[in-house]
Amino acid sequence: MDIILIPGLWLDASSWDDTLPALRAAGHSPRPLTLPGVGATAAESAGIGMTDWIEAVVAEIDAASGPVVLVGHGGGGNVAWGAADARPDKVARVVFVDSVPPPSGAVISEFDVVDAVVPFPGWDSFDDDDIADLDAPTREAVAARAKSVPARVPTDPLQLTDPRRHTVPVTILSGAFDDAAFRAAISKWGAFADEFGAIEDAQVVHLGSGHWPQFSQPQPFAETLARAV
């Protein structure tokens, strides 16, 4: 199975490096992506938005010889769900890594724009629970390799049009929640609850991690991801 690995904001294809051996050992063909405009200057990335990120993933889906699995970390979950909406017949599963299936119109989040791009905002910008399992050397290493993203991407509304996306099986690898706790939490999230409720086959796996399990617990996370795929 081809597995398209979609990084979250400020990350590139290398963020998936520690997951690749486990996926290959399970017989899969992982394809980690770096999305358009990541690390580019404002002049190079000014015209890039969420649609461009989705189209980059769709191009990878179309290049595959058969069905694919999409894996999206954080904001990459929006990209994965947008690509599943564009190609529901070619996506065998979407795995959300500490993310949730977004409704149409959802954005990733709002961050400060500096010199017409969105740089990594620093660890103090995140909730304690998201970063508690990242030790100081890991934080330093991840921050050093973080790259800016195009200014439009984090706040570009996601446009979903094909209800057949709800027939694509979904696995949520949740840092904080088990299945029951996740369902209780998302039931209070308005349009997100409606989107999740429309999915015909959805399961939640508790990671017991922060928001970046590929860095904080790389081997257990890689094994869990391989099982989810």
N, C-alpha and C positions, 0 to 999 in steps of 0.2 A: 504494500500500500504506500502510495506517495503521501507524505505528511508535510504540509506547508506550514512552516513555523513563522508566526507573525509577531514581531517584538512590540513591546509597549513604547510609550514616548521615551525619547532620548537614548534608545537602545538600537543596536544594529544586529546583523545576523550572528555575530560572535556571542551574543548574549545566550544563545542556545547551545554553545559548544559542549557543555557538560551533559546535555541530554542526548547527544547524538549517538554515543556508543550503545546505550541501552535500547534506543529505538532501532538501531541497525541489528543488534543482537536478537531482537524480536522479529527480524525479517522485514523491516520496513525501510523505506527510502526517504529519509528526512531531507527537506529542502528549506533551510533557514533563509529568511529574506532580510535585506536592508531596503527600507521603503524610500520612495523618491524624495529628494530634498533633505534627507537626514544628514546633518553636518555641513550642509551647503550654506553659502552666503545668502544674504537677503536678496541680492540681485538674481541669484540662481534659483531661489525657492519661492519668490513672491507670488507666482501664479499657481502654486501647488496647494491643493486642498484635499479634503477627505475623499472626494470622488477619484482623484488621482491615485491615492493609496489603494482604494478598492480596485480600481482598474489594474493596478500592478499585480494584485493577487489573482484577479480574474484571468489575466494573461498566463499566470502560472497554472491555473486550473485547466485552461484551454490547451496548454502544452502537454498536459499529462495524458497518458494513454488510456486511463480508466478513472474510476472515482477516486477522490482524494479526501483526506481528513485535514481540516483546518484547525490550527491551534493558535489562539490569540491571547497574549498576556496583557493585562491591564487595558489600556486604551486600544491595544491591538484587537481586543474583543469586538469593538465597534467595526473595525475593518473586516474581521472574519465574518461577522453577521451580515454586513453589507455584501460581501462576496457570495455568501450562501444565498442571499436574496437574489443575486444576479444569476447564479448557476445552481439552483436547488437540485436539479437532476444529476449533477456531477459531484455533489458533496455527500460523502458517506456519514460524516459526523463533524460537529464543531465542538472543540474542547476550549472552554473559557478558563484561563488561569487567573484566579482571583479577580474575576470580572463577571458580568452578567449579560444576558442577551438584551440589547438596548431596543427600545421602541423607535419607530420612525420619528425623526425630529430631535432625537437625543444628541447631545454633544459629549465629548470626553470630559473636559473641565476647562476652567479658565486659569491661565498662568500669565505672569508678567512677560510682556514683549520687550526685548532689549535689542536695539539695533536691528529692528524689523525681523527678528526671529525669536523663538522661545527657547532660551537656554535651560539646562538643568537647573532647577530652582534651589537646590541644596536640601540636605536631609531635614533641616528644621521646618521645612514646608509641609512635612507629612505627619500624620497622626502617629503617636507613640506605638500603637499596636501594629502599624504597618512596618515599622523599622526595628522593633525591639529585638528581633533575632538576627540582625546584621551587626557583627562585631566591628570594631573600629577599623581594622585592616581591610575588611571587605567593603565597608562604606567608602574608604579612601580609594580602593581599586576601582569600584564601580563608578564613582564620581569622576575619576580621572579619564575613563573611557566614554563617559556620557557625551552625547552630541546634541546640538540644537535641532529643533524641528521647525518646519515652515510655520510662520506665524498664524496662518489660517486654520491649520489642521485641528488643534485642540477644541476650537469653538465652531467648527463647521457642522451644521446639523446633518445627521444621517438620514438619507432618503431611502425608505424601503417601500417596495411596490408589489411584491409577489407573495401572496399568502402561502404558497407552497414551501416557503422557508420553514414553516411550522411543522412540516413533515420530516425535516432533517433531525436525526437524533442529536441530543445535546448532552454533554457532560460538563459540569462545573467543578473545577478543582478549587475549593474555597479554603482560603487561609484560616478563617476564623470560625466558620459555621459547619456543623454537620447538616444532614438532610433536613431534619425537622426544624432546626433553628433557622436555616436558610429560608425555608418556605414560610415560616412565621414572620421573618424580617421583611421579605420581599412583598408579602401581602399588603404591606403598608406603603408601598412605593408607587402607587398610582399606575401610570402607564407602563412602568416596568413590570408590575404585577400582572397586568393584562397581557403583555407580550410573553412573559414566562408561562402564564396559564394557558396560552394558545398552543404551546409546543406539545406535540403528541407524545414524545418520548424524551424525558429529561431526568437526569440523575445528578446527585450532588455527592462529591467525595471530600471529606474533611482532611486538609493537609496539616493543620496545626502549625501554621507558619505565619509570617508576615506577608507583605505584598510581593516580595521578590524571592520565592522559594528556589528559583534556579541558581541563586547566589548563596542563600542562607543554608540550604540543605540540598545541595545539588544531586547527590546520589539517590537518596530516598525519593526526591521529586522526580528524577528521571525514571525511576522504576515505576512510580505511580502513573506518570504520564504514559509510559509504554503500555501499562495495563489498561488505562482509559482508552487509548487508541484501539 
